Amino acid sequence: MPGVQSQGTIRGSNDRAAIGSSSAPSKPAAPSMSTMLGSEGIETLDFWRSVGAEFLAMLLFVLLGVGSTISWHPAQNFTVNDASTPPKNVDVNIQENVAAQVLISLCFGLSIATMVQCFGHISGGHINPAVTMAMMVTRKIGLVKGLLYVLAQLVGGVAGAGLLFFVTPVEKRGGFGVSTVGTGMALGSAVVVELLLTFQLVFTIFATCDSKRTDLGGSASLAIGLSVTIGHLVGIPYTGASMNPARSFGPAMVKLNFDNHWVYWVGPILGAVIAALLYRYVFFPERDFKPRPRQVIPKDQAGNYREVKDDMVLKPGSLQPVKKKKRTERKDPPPTREVLSTV
């Protein structure tokens, strides 16, 4: 019948069209909306598991870190110029302040190292909106997932601070670890301090977790924790050494104290973005990376390197090599989550 094609005719015409088009170069497919927005896998359980991991990790981090700032010792009310106060009390007070600073620094550093070790293989262990922003500007994580990470981190920070506030006696809460600018510090100087402290943290993260490096050893999570410890040892007298907007947001929301709170967003985010861009495009650009002889550097679907050393392979999210499985044919590596080791 006119105007009607049989199935064989349709199949034949399709085959001829396919044969005719095989000689012509195929045009690359236009990126989908989900690719441009970075929302791939949003319908999967792994996607939301990673978002939930950021929430739980931040809850525990704020609970443990801010908990170290709670003073359980009675305050000693004296002044340096008080003649009735024995001089040795001044020395005791200084020693207690130094001990408290070391205690807080170690608690924050060890807490973040523990959280990265626990959740790094699930979500990447960002546990910091500034780190997530650094990953977003260097295209290590998509826009949608990055924004959900930040939201989960903020909610986790508030939940952790709220839980700590609930279990702490009223008379012991005090300032409750709210990030405050040091006495005599100008706000501009406070921003610079937070920028520099976060810069060294994020640069440490990118340098320590770079899977393209062949000279790494030890624990990446411990290196990150030591970086946080150093930042607190230096920055507590200046700004409280936040380096993490969610860590400052949680106690501020619980105490409803947002004095100069913008400092703890502007400084850390600027420092993180600058550190990420400098490392990625200046100090260790991928275009200048050359593998050593016999070193195979495959990429995953996100375009990130995964190092293979002869018969050893570095697992994503870990610096500990494991035995590489033998295979008869080379296959593309499976897609991995946006973990810190993919920088």
Buried (B, 14 or more C-beta within 10 A) or exposed (E): EEEEEEEEEEEEEEEEEEEEEEEEEEEEEEEEEBEEBBBBBBEEEEBBEBBBBBBBBBBBBBBBBBBBBBEEEEEEEEEEEEEEBEEEEBEEBEEEEEEBBBEBBBBBBBBBBBBBBBBBBBBBBBBBBBBBBBBBBBBBBBEBBBBBBBBBBBBBBBBBBBBBBEEBEEEEBEBBBBBBBBEEBEEEBBBBBBBBBBBBBBBBBBBBBBBBBEEBEEBBBBBBBBBBBBBBBBBBBBBBBBBBBBBBBBBBBBBEBEEBBEBBBBBBBBBBBBBBBBBBEEEBEEEEEEEEEEEEBBEBEBEBBBBBBEEEBBBBBBBEBEEBEEEEEEEEBEEBBBBBBBB
